[in-house]
Amino acid sequence: QVELVESGGGLVQPGGSLRLSCAASESILNIYAMGWYRQAPGKQREMVAAVTKGGSTNYADPVKVRFTISRDDAKNTVFLQMNNLKTQAPAVYYCAALQSPGPGVVPDYWGRGTQVTVSS
């Protein structure tokens, strides 16, 4: 059982930046992919960004160019750098871990989330 703990959320003005961190309780070296998801009230959870252990990245279209996901396997940590944030209702950002790839797979582990609000 891998525990994931997110941090770095908060209130930021439009155009600002935040850096989210996700600390894993054990090594993520052999975890196929780490990702960030976002869920706004009344909406489904959606993938924001993901990074494989090989370094390949994938982003949701709305955040391409503005967000960067990275992983530091030595520190068992995943980051999400969010720049030029757009006004949005409060959303909870979740860290997730996918142990093995495959069609239709969903993350095996989830963090409890960190809230991000972009508002003036």
Helices and strands as residue ranges (DSSP letters): E 4-7, E 10-12, E 18-24, E 33-39, E 46-52, E 57-59, G 61-63, E 67-72, G 73-75, E 77-82, E 88-98, E 109-110, E 114-118
